[in-house]
């Protein structure tokens, strides 16, 4: 469901209209009354059917958007987050994880949540991914952003830039690379994933002249990973890693901090980028955008990223079943 005051509901309605005829079957975990009311406000002709299971959802998907009830009433004013809805948002995530772990669904696609309002309600996690990791009893997960012709992974994520050098340890880099290598094989079906590693400093430190993290942390970690058999290279100067011919030489780029990874993908695939969580025992994807409170309820939100997330979830689930 995601944050009910955001665009999640309306882009889900639009995604069903785009995928109903021949796309991957999915169901929405939400309050059916809320979705019917939202469809009415949007002027949408989307038919909605309440279902009791994923199997039933698959049967009705071609004729209607299947909605699995949360078991609680949800109402929201577009653009105005309400802490009273926090438990419904978290409940939908818990329900989705249970279904994924039981094998009843092939994967989870999460609409955007609003962390600030969840924190007001006692949520203690930095975001969606950390909550999913706790539910799945997983210690470390990795955020991968994927778009047409580009995949990026930030090794450090939501921390201040001044804290990045201290957080960028060899252990963090090596653990991230191993998870990426494993899931590129298991979920993306790439037999020998080519990983390129960015430097932290301008020009990858210029041999220690503009910083020593490359010499002391990144390069030794890359050498150890290569000795383990990973097809990995770096550190490279980040400013030359993302043009078209450079991207053709690798399958995924490991970046040292949030914006180093997200600027290139949001430049190249703003409407089609997908957030994928690696390291979980199930498939999880998400649109690569937020709740968009500023346009919620206006019917102008584009469903492209959600549709891409649904399509990619099906592809990854299929690859996992084949391994």
Residue pairs with C-beta under 8 A, 6 or more apart in sequence:
1 8
1 9
1 28
1 29
1 30
1 70
1 74
1 88
1 89
1 92
1 111
2 8
2 89
2 92
2 110
2 111
2 112
2 113
2 291
3 81
3 85
3 89
3 111
3 112
3 113
3 114
3 117
3 291
4 30
4 34
4 74
4 75
4 76
4 85
4 88
4 89
5 76
5 77
5 78
5 79
5 80
5 81
5 82
5 85
5 114
5 291
5 293
5 296
6 81
6 111
6 112
6 114
6 290
6 291
6 292
6 293
6 296
7 112
7 291
7 292
7 295
7 296
7 301
8 111
8 112
8 291
9 30
9 34
9 35
9 38
9 111
10 38
10 42
10 44
10 296
10 297
10 299
10 301
11 111
11 287
11 301
11 302
11 303
11 306
12 28
12 35
12 65
12 111
12 303
12 306
13 35
13 38
13 39
13 42
13 44
13 46
13 65
14 44
14 301
14 303
14 306
15 26
15 303
15 306
15 307
15 310
16 26
16 46
16 65
17 44
17 46
18 303
18 307
19 26
19 307
19 310
20 61
20 62
20 63
20 65
21 62
23 307
23 310
23 311
24 310
24 311
24 313
24 314
25 57
25 58
25 61
25 62
26 57
26 61
26 66
26 109
26 310
27 51
27 54
27 57
27 61
27 65
27 66
27 67
27 68
28 35
28 65
28 66
28 67
28 68
29 67
29 68
29 70
29 92
29 95
29 96
30 67
30 68
30 69
30 70
30 74
30 92
31 69
31 70
31 72
31 73
31 74
31 88
32 48
32 50
32 67
32 69
33 73
34 73
34 74
34 75
34 76
35 48
35 65
35 67
36 48
39 46
39 48
41 297
42 299
43 299
46 64
46 65
47 63
47 64
47 65
48 64
48 65
48 67
49 60
49 63
49 64
49 65
49 66
49 67
50 66
50 67
50 68
50 69
51 57
51 60
51 66
51 67
51 68
52 68
53 68
53 104
54 68
54 99
54 104
54 105
55 104
56 66
57 66
57 68
60 66
68 95
70 88
70 91
70 92
70 95
71 91
72 87
72 88
72 91
74 85
74 88
76 82
76 85
78 293
78 296
78 297
78 298
79 293
79 294
79 296
79 297
80 293
81 114
81 116
81 117
81 291
81 293
82 117
83 117
83 118
83 120
83 121
85 117
86 117
86 118
86 120
86 121
86 122
86 123
87 121
89 113
89 118
90 118
90 123
90 131
93 110
93 128
93 131
93 132
93 135
94 135
96 105
96 108
96 110
97 108
97 132
97 135
97 136
97 282
99 105
99 108
100 107
100 108
100 282
100 283
100 284
101 136
101 281
101 282
106 283
106 313
106 314
106 317
106 318
106 321
107 282
107 283
107 284
107 285
107 313
107 314
107 316
107 317
108 132
108 282
108 283
108 284
108 285
108 313
109 284
109 285
109 286
109 306
109 309
109 310
109 313
110 128
110 284
110 285
110 286
111 286
111 287
111 306
112 286
112 287
112 289
112 290
112 291
112 292
113 127
113 128
113 291
114 290
114 291
114 293
115 123
115 126
115 127
123 131
125 131
125 134
126 158
127 158
128 286
129 141
129 143
129 277
130 141
132 141
132 277
132 280
132 284
133 139
133 140
133 141
133 279
133 280
136 280
136 281
136 282
138 279
138 280
138 281
140 175
140 179
140 279
141 179
141 277
141 278
141 279
141 280
142 153
142 176
142 179
142 180
142 183
142 277
142 278
142 279
143 153
143 154
143 157
143 275
143 276
143 277
143 278
144 151
144 152
144 153
144 180
144 183
144 252
144 275
144 276
144 277
144 278
145 151
145 152
145 153
145 261
145 262
145 265
145 273
145 274
145 275
145 276
145 288
146 265
146 273
146 274
146 276
146 312
147 265
147 268
147 269
147 272
147 273
147 274
147 288
147 308
148 268
148 269
148 272
149 244
149 247
149 268
149 269
150 242
150 247
150 253
150 264
150 265
150 268
150 269
151 251
151 252
151 253
152 252
152 253
152 255
152 261
152 262
152 264
152 265
153 176
153 180
153 252
153 253
153 254
153 255
153 261
153 278
154 255
154 256
154 257
154 258
154 260
154 261
154 262
155 168
155 172
155 173
155 176
155 254
155 255
155 256
155 257
156 163
156 164
156 167
156 168
156 172
156 256
156 257
156 258
157 258
158 258
159 167
159 257
159 258
161 257
161 259
164 200
164 256
164 257
165 200
165 213
168 200
168 213
168 217
168 218
168 256
168 257
169 217
170 217
170 220
170 221
170 224
173 197
173 217
173 218
173 221
173 222
173 254
174 221
174 224
174 225
176 254
177 195
177 197
177 221
177 225
177 230
177 232
177 254
178 225
178 228
178 230
179 278
179 279
180 193
180 195
180 252
180 254
180 278
181 193
181 195
181 230
181 232
182 278
183 278
183 279
184 190
184 193
184 195
184 251
184 252
185 191
185 193
185 323
186 319
186 320
186 323
187 276
187 278
187 283
187 316
187 319
187 320
188 251
188 316
188 319
189 319
189 322
190 251
192 231
193 231
193 251
193 252
194 231
194 232
194 233
194 249
194 250
194 251
194 252
195 230
195 231
195 232
195 233
195 250
195 251
195 252
195 253
195 254
196 232
196 233
196 234
196 236
196 241
196 249
196 250
196 252
196 253
196 254
197 218
197 222
197 232
197 233
197 234
197 235
197 236
197 253
197 254
198 204
198 234
198 235
198 236
198 237
198 238
198 241
198 253
198 254
198 255
198 256
198 260
199 205
199 213
199 214
199 218
199 234
199 235
199 236
199 237
199 238
199 256
200 211
200 213
200 214
200 218
200 235
200 256
200 257
201 210
201 211
201 213
201 214
202 210
202 211
202 237
202 239
203 210
203 237
203 239
204 214
204 234
204 235
204 236
204 237
204 238
205 211
205 212
205 213
205 214
205 215
205 235
207 215
208 214
208 215
213 256
214 235
218 234
218 235
218 256
219 234
219 235
222 232
222 233
222 234
222 235
225 232
226 232
226 233
233 250
234 254
238 255
238 256
238 260
240 246
241 247
241 253
241 264
242 253
242 264
242 268
253 261
255 261
265 273
265 288
266 273
266 288
269 288
271 302
271 304
271 305
272 304
272 305
272 308
273 287
273 288
273 289
273 305
273 308
274 285
274 286
274 287
274 288
274 305
274 308
274 309
274 312
275 285
275 286
275 287
275 288
275 309
276 284
276 285
276 286
276 312
276 316
277 284
277 285
277 286
283 313
283 316
283 317
283 320
284 313
285 309
285 310
285 312
285 313
285 316
286 309
287 305
287 306
287 308
287 309
288 305
289 305
292 301
295 301
